[in-house]
């Protein structure tokens, strides 16, 4: 089944533009599938918050378990936010990518951020070698999992468009199927990245109301994700209602809650 879904995921990138929203648990994945989205993507931050962790503070085994659960929950391609591959050295990244591919996912992303504020991005050569290792691992594994390479400069304190384009171009040459630079908000910057890596498809992160699907499609973007934004939106409602109870002893925030009957219908199993 994962090979079939991977093939479907590749097909979605060939033309047009689609939104692949980011559920953070099985329930949110099921709801998004029912809303008619054609593919989903996990969110490392959303999942981490759901188990009381900060982003980039989950373990490899926790990530793999999450990917298995998410992939099994819907009959849609699911792409994994696989952070930095949970390793530094290319060989170890390849080993972990092989394990991730076995969870049933249709795609995964590998990023080039280190988590070190003094050196936020892996050195260029090592970053490219990490993508090459992921490519070899997926080719050997054989299920067709789509590889997305991410350059994190715009969210890691190094917002250099020329360097971002250089890295993404090199990642494309190293075998990435899709390219992604989270944090881009200027349509001119997005357009430049699309042109730099063409004909490879580009994913754009939309975490706030700064553009539209139509506008991104017009400049050649193939895929849109929302990262942890849906999880943050859910947390916002929870925090407002809970804070009202704690601070005022009133319960008006609960009046906007989704009716339990609606959720029961959504999660009914025949």
C-alpha positions as CSV (number, residue, x, y, z in Angstrom):
1,X,0.0,0.0,0.0
2,X,2.8,2.5,0.8
3,X,4.2,2.1,-2.7
4,X,0.8,2.9,-4.2
5,X,0.4,5.9,-2.0
6,X,3.9,7.1,-2.8
7,X,3.1,6.9,-6.5
8,X,0.0,8.9,-5.9
9,X,2.0,11.5,-4.0
10,X,4.5,11.8,-6.8
11,X,1.7,12.3,-9.3
12,X,0.3,15.2,-7.2
13,X,3.6,17.1,-7.8
14,X,3.6,16.8,-11.5
15,X,1.2,19.8,-12.2
16,X,-0.9,22.3,-10.5
17,X,-0.7,23.2,-6.8
18,X,-2.1,21.3,-3.8
19,X,-2.3,21.9,-0.1
20,X,-0.9,19.2,2.2
21,X,-2.0,20.3,5.7
22,X,-0.3,19.1,8.8
23,X,-2.2,17.1,11.4
24,X,-0.5,16.5,14.7
25,X,-2.3,13.3,15.8
26,X,-4.5,10.5,14.4
27,X,-7.8,12.4,15.1
28,X,-6.7,15.5,13.3
29,X,-5.5,13.4,10.4
30,X,-8.9,11.7,10.1
31,X,-10.7,15.0,10.1
32,X,-8.4,16.5,7.4
33,X,-8.9,13.4,5.2
34,X,-12.7,13.8,5.5
35,X,-12.4,17.4,4.4
36,X,-11.1,16.2,1.1
37,X,-7.4,17.0,1.1
38,X,-5.4,14.9,-1.3
39,X,-2.3,14.4,1.0
40,X,-1.2,15.1,4.5
41,X,2.1,15.9,6.2
42,X,3.2,15.4,9.7
43,X,4.4,18.3,11.9
44,X,7.3,17.7,14.2
45,X,6.3,20.7,16.4
46,X,2.7,19.8,16.5
47,X,3.5,16.2,17.5
48,X,6.0,17.3,20.1
49,X,3.6,19.7,21.8
50,X,0.9,17.0,21.9
51,X,3.2,14.9,24.1
52,X,4.5,17.8,26.2
53,X,7.8,18.4,24.4
54,X,9.4,21.2,22.6
55,X,10.0,21.0,18.9
56,X,13.1,18.9,18.0
57,X,13.0,17.2,21.4
58,X,11.4,13.9,20.4
59,X,13.3,10.7,19.9
60,X,13.8,8.7,16.7
61,X,11.7,5.8,18.1
62,X,8.9,8.3,19.1
63,X,8.9,9.7,15.6
64,X,8.8,6.3,14.0
65,X,5.9,5.3,16.1
66,X,4.0,8.5,15.3
67,X,4.6,7.9,11.6
68,X,3.3,4.4,11.7
69,X,0.1,5.6,13.5
70,X,-0.4,8.5,11.1
71,X,0.1,6.4,8.0
72,X,-2.3,3.7,9.2
73,X,-5.0,6.2,10.1
74,X,-5.9,7.4,6.6
75,X,-5.9,6.2,3.0
76,X,-3.9,9.2,1.8
77,X,-0.2,9.9,1.1
78,X,1.4,11.0,4.3
79,X,4.7,12.9,4.2
80,X,6.9,12.8,7.2
81,X,8.5,15.8,8.8
82,X,11.6,13.8,9.7
83,X,13.5,16.7,11.1
84,X,17.3,16.3,10.3
85,X,17.0,12.6,10.0
86,X,17.9,12.2,13.7
87,X,21.5,12.0,12.9
88,X,24.5,14.1,11.7
89,X,26.6,11.7,9.6
90,X,25.2,10.8,6.1
91,X,25.4,7.1,6.7
92,X,23.3,7.4,9.9
93,X,20.8,9.6,8.1
94,X,20.4,6.9,5.4
95,X,19.9,4.2,8.1
96,X,17.2,6.2,9.8
97,X,15.5,7.1,6.5
98,X,15.3,3.4,5.7
99,X,13.5,2.9,9.0
100,X,11.1,5.8,8.3
101,X,10.2,4.5,4.9
102,X,9.1,1.2,6.4
103,X,6.4,3.0,8.5
104,X,4.1,3.4,5.5
105,X,4.8,7.0,4.7
106,X,4.6,8.3,1.1
107,X,7.3,11.0,1.5
108,X,9.7,12.5,4.0
109,X,11.8,15.6,4.4
110,X,15.3,16.1,5.6
111,X,16.4,19.5,6.8
112,X,19.9,21.1,7.1
113,X,19.6,22.8,10.5
114,X,21.8,21.8,13.3
115,X,20.0,23.1,16.4
116,X,23.2,25.0,17.3
117,X,22.5,28.8,17.3
118,X,26.2,29.5,16.7
119,X,26.3,27.3,13.6
120,X,22.6,26.9,12.6
121,X,23.1,25.1,9.3
122,X,25.3,22.1,8.4
123,X,28.3,22.9,6.3
124,X,27.4,23.0,2.7
125,X,29.2,19.8,1.6
126,X,28.0,17.8,4.6
127,X,24.4,19.0,4.0
128,X,24.5,17.8,0.4
129,X,26.0,14.5,1.4
130,X,23.2,14.0,3.9
131,X,20.6,14.4,1.1
132,X,22.6,12.1,-1.2
133,X,22.6,9.5,1.6
134,X,18.8,9.8,2.0
135,X,18.4,9.4,-1.8
136,X,20.5,6.2,-1.8
137,X,18.6,4.8,1.1
138,X,15.2,5.4,-0.5
139,X,16.4,4.0,-3.9
140,X,17.6,0.9,-2.1
141,X,14.4,0.6,-0.1
142,X,12.3,0.7,-3.3
143,X,8.8,1.8,-2.2
144,X,9.1,5.2,-4.0
145,X,9.0,7.4,-1.0
146,X,9.3,11.1,-2.2
147,X,12.3,12.9,-0.8
148,X,11.9,16.6,0.1
149,X,15.1,18.5,1.0
150,X,14.7,21.5,3.3
151,X,17.0,24.5,3.7
152,X,16.3,26.2,7.0
153,X,18.2,29.5,6.8
154,X,15.1,31.7,6.9
155,X,13.8,30.0,10.2
156,X,17.3,29.5,11.7
157,X,18.6,33.0,11.7
158,X,20.4,32.9,8.3
159,X,17.9,34.5,5.9
160,X,20.2,34.6,2.8
161,X,18.2,34.0,-0.4
162,X,21.3,33.4,-2.5
163,X,22.6,30.8,-0.1
164,X,19.2,29.2,0.2
165,X,19.0,28.9,-3.6
166,X,22.5,27.5,-3.8
167,X,21.7,24.8,-1.2
168,X,18.3,23.8,-2.7
169,X,19.8,23.6,-6.2
170,X,22.5,21.3,-4.8
171,X,20.0,19.2,-3.0
172,X,18.0,18.8,-6.2
173,X,21.1,17.7,-8.0
174,X,21.8,15.2,-5.1
175,X,18.4,13.6,-5.8
176,X,15.7,15.5,-3.8
177,X,12.3,15.2,-5.5
178,X,10.9,18.4,-3.9
179,X,12.6,21.4,-2.4
180,X,11.5,23.5,0.6
181,X,12.7,26.6,2.3
182,X,10.4,27.3,5.3
183,X,10.1,30.9,6.3
184,X,9.9,32.5,2.9
185,X,7.1,35.1,2.9
186,X,8.0,37.4,0.0
187,X,6.4,36.4,-3.3
188,X,9.5,37.6,-5.2
189,X,11.7,35.3,-3.0
190,X,9.4,32.4,-3.5
191,X,9.4,33.0,-7.3
192,X,13.2,33.1,-7.3
193,X,13.4,29.8,-5.5
194,X,10.9,28.2,-7.9
195,X,13.0,29.3,-10.9
196,X,16.2,28.3,-9.3
197,X,15.3,24.6,-8.8
198,X,13.0,24.2,-11.8
199,X,11.7,21.8,-13.0
200,X,11.8,20.2,-9.5
201,X,8.6,21.1,-7.5
202,X,8.7,23.5,-4.5
203,X,6.8,23.3,-1.2
204,X,6.0,26.6,0.5
205,X,5.1,26.9,4.2
206,X,2.1,29.1,5.0
207,X,1.9,29.6,8.7
208,X,-0.2,32.8,8.6
209,X,-2.4,34.9,6.3
210,X,0.2,36.3,3.9
211,X,-0.8,34.7,0.6
212,X,-3.3,32.4,-1.0
213,X,-3.3,29.1,-2.9
214,X,-4.1,30.9,-6.1
215,X,-1.2,33.4,-5.7
216,X,1.3,30.6,-5.0
217,X,0.0,28.5,-7.9
218,X,0.5,31.5,-10.2
219,X,4.2,31.6,-9.5
220,X,4.7,27.9,-10.0
221,X,4.6,26.5,-6.4
222,X,3.4,22.9,-6.5
223,X,2.8,22.1,-2.8
224,X,1.7,24.1,0.3
225,X,2.0,23.0,3.9
226,X,1.1,24.8,7.1
227,X,3.5,23.2,9.6
228,X,2.4,23.5,13.2
229,X,-0.1,26.3,12.4
230,X,-3.2,24.1,12.7
231,X,-1.9,22.7,16.0
232,X,-1.3,26.2,17.2
233,X,-4.8,27.2,16.2
234,X,-6.2,24.3,18.2
235,X,-4.0,25.2,21.2
236,X,-5.2,28.8,20.9
237,X,-8.8,27.8,21.5
238,X,-7.9,25.5,24.3
239,X,-5.8,28.1,26.1
240,X,-8.4,30.9,25.8
241,X,-11.1,28.7,27.2
242,X,-8.9,27.3,30.0
243,X,-7.5,30.7,31.0
244,X,-11.0,32.1,31.3
245,X,-12.0,29.3,33.7
246,X,-8.8,29.6,35.7
247,X,-8.8,33.4,35.9
248,X,-12.5,34.3,36.0
249,X,-14.4,31.2,36.9
250,X,-16.6,31.6,33.8
251,X,-17.2,29.2,30.9
252,X,-18.2,31.2,27.9
253,X,-15.3,29.9,25.9
254,X,-16.8,26.5,25.9
255,X,-19.8,27.7,23.9
256,X,-17.8,27.6,20.7
257,X,-16.8,24.0,21.1
258,X,-17.4,21.5,18.4
259,X,-20.5,19.4,19.4
260,X,-19.6,16.0,20.7
261,X,-22.1,14.4,18.3
262,X,-20.2,15.9,15.3
263,X,-17.0,14.4,16.6
264,X,-18.6,11.1,17.3
265,X,-19.8,10.9,13.7
266,X,-16.4,11.9,12.4
267,X,-14.7,9.1,14.3
268,X,-17.3,6.4,13.8
269,X,-16.0,3.1,12.5
270,X,-18.3,0.7,10.7
